[in-house]
Amino acid sequence: MSQKWVFIGDSITECGRFEDPQDIGEGYVKMIQEELAQRENIEIVNKGVGGNRVIDLAARWEQDVLSLNSDLVSISIGINDVWRQLDQPQMEQVYPDEFKEVLDKLLAETKHTGADIFLMEPTIIEENNDSKGNQMLVPYVDIVRELAAKYDATLVPTHKAFLQTKKKDLTTDGVHMTDSGNKLMADTWMEAYFKAERK
């Protein structure tokens, strides 16, 4: 029986999908597709859009998620909600309270569809665990963990994985992934997937 899985998020999820005739890109979504879709009958849809914050996901949720009637929805968001506070402080910001409120609503809407939900922790801002960006990410990561528990979603501990890894050169600029960073994301996602499957 065929399944449809939707991956939605920001540029880390997008990762070149608009230049890819298959619309999958070159990032962690492609790695998951190559690992899983070849042996299971799964159609993987990449709905990552660069620069997105949680409010941008909300604006396209009906079109890019709910209307697709997917079996699994994987969400990776939160990096730009913090990064914009650092690199564009003049713009209107999405602080933790609003982040939680909007994401909670999106998860409630998705839960009603019956899709399995995979909620990925925001990764990192700089490959230095003590960076200002990583400190600012903490409440956003906590919200993702809290909402994963609330909605019985599968938590993908990507933030934890990046903080704990001994690998270097995971990003090109502190945020966007190298192949090694994408592989760590994909491996962490698949580990959470197989763990959920065994439940």
N, C-alpha and C positions, 0 to 999 in steps of 0.2 A: 504494500500500500504506500503510495507516494505521500511525502510530507513536504510542507513549505515552511522554511525558516527565514525569518526576517532579522537582519542585524541593523540596528539604527544607532546613530551617534554623530560625532563630529569628524574632523579631518583624520583622526587616528583610525576611524572606521572606514571613512571614504577611501583614503590611501590610493588615489589614482583611478578610482572606478569610472570617472567620466572620460578618461582616455582609453578605457578598456572596452573593446567591442562586446565582451561578456558582461560588462557592468559590475565586475566583482572587485577589481583593483589588484594591488600587489601586497596587501597587508595581512593582518591576522585572519581576516575573513576568508581570504583565498587559501591560507594554510589550513584552516578548519575544513573548508570545502574539499581540499585535496585529501585530507585525512579521512573524512567521514562520508562525503557524498559519493565517493567512488565505490564504497562497499554497501551503502544503504541508499534507498531510493529517496533522496532528499534534494529538493530544489532550494538553493540558497539565494536570497535576495539581499543585496547590500543597499541600504538607505542612509549611509553616512553622508553628511554634508559639512564641509569645512567651516569652521567658525561658529558652529551651532552651540548654543547654550540650551538649558532645559526649556526656556520659554520659546525657543525656535522649534524644538521638537513638538511642543504643544500646538504650535500653529499649523503643523503638517501631520499631526497624529492620525487624524481621520483618513486622509489620503494615503499616507505612507505606511500605516500600520493596520488600523481597524478595517479598512476596506479590502485588505488583502486576504482576510480570513486565514491567517497562518496558524500553523500548529505550534510554533515556538517563536517567541520574540526575545531577542537579546539586545539589551540596552547598555550603551557605554556613554555616559555624559558626566559633566562636572568640571572637566579641566578648564574649559573656556570661562565657565562661571567664576572661577578663581583667577585665571590668567588675565582676563580683562581688567580686573581690579589692579593688577600690577602694570600692564602695558598700556592701558587706556583708561586711566582713573577718571577722566572727564566724562565718560559715558555713564548712562544709568546702569547700575550694577544689580546683579542677582545675588543677594546675600542668603545665608543659610535658611532663614525662615521661608522666604519665597521659593527657594530651591525645593525645600521639603513639600511645601503646599502644592506646587505644580507637579512634581514627580509623583506624589501621592495620588493626585487626580488621574494622571496618565496610567498608573498601575491599576487603579480601581476600574477604569474603562477597559483595560486589557484583560483583567481578571474575568470580567463578564463574558468575554469571547470564548473562554475555556482554553486559551493558548497557554502552554508552559512559558513561564517567564524566567529569563536569566538576567540577573542584574550584576553588571560588572562594576567593581570599585573604580573610581577615577585613578589613573595610574600615578604619574609623578610630574612635578614641575622642577626640573633640574635633577641631575644624578648626584645629588647630595641630600641625604636624608634630613639634614637640618636646615635646608634652604627655607627662605621666607615662604615661597610658594607651597612647599610641602607642609609647613606648619599651618598655613591657611587652608589647605585641603582637608585637614583633620575633621572638622565638623561636617563637611560634605561626605566624606567617606563614612562617618558614623551614621549619617542620615540614610545612605544607601544600605548599610547593614541593617538598620532599624526597619526600613521599609521592606527589605527582602524577607525579614522575619514576619512582618505584619501580613504580607500577601503570600506567604509560603512559596516565595520565589527561590530559585537556586542562586545563591550568592557566588560570584566568581571573584576570588580574593586577589585581584590584580594589583591593587596598591600594596598589599602585604607582600606579594611575590617580588615586586620591584624593590621594596625596602630591604628584603632579606637576601636577595641574590648577590652573589659575589662577582657576577659578570659586569664588565664595563662596556662602554660604547653601545648602550641600548637605545640612545636617541641621537638625532642629528643636531638638535638645538635645545635639548632639555625637555622637550615635549613630544616631538614627532619621532616615530620609531625607525630605527635601522632594522635590517633583517633579524638581528638578534633580539631586538625589542619586540618585534612582531611575533617571533617564535615563542618568546616567553609568554606573551599574551595568549597565543593560540594554545600552548601547552597547558596553561593555567585554566583556560576555558574548557578544554577537553577533559582535564582531570576532574573538574567540577561536574561535567556532563556524565562521565562514567560513574562517578560517585552517586549522582542522582539516579542514574539508571539502576544501580544496585539496591536502592532503597525498596 
